[in-house]
Amino acid sequence: MDLNRLKALHVVSGYGSVGAAAEALMVTPSAVSRQPAKLERETGWGDPRKPGEDSWPL
């Protein structure tokens, strides 16, 4: 597993947006936004939200 993918996910959650996270990580927003899908493929874990839901379930 590439730990940079986890770092990107963590930074997005902290900054609240892909754009702000990309700036903090000094990469493009596109590079940051691709990381969750790659992480899902590597781990087999998916996003538990249904399409159209905005927040994670508690």
Order of alpha helices (4+ residues) and beta strands (2+ residues): alpha-alpha-alpha
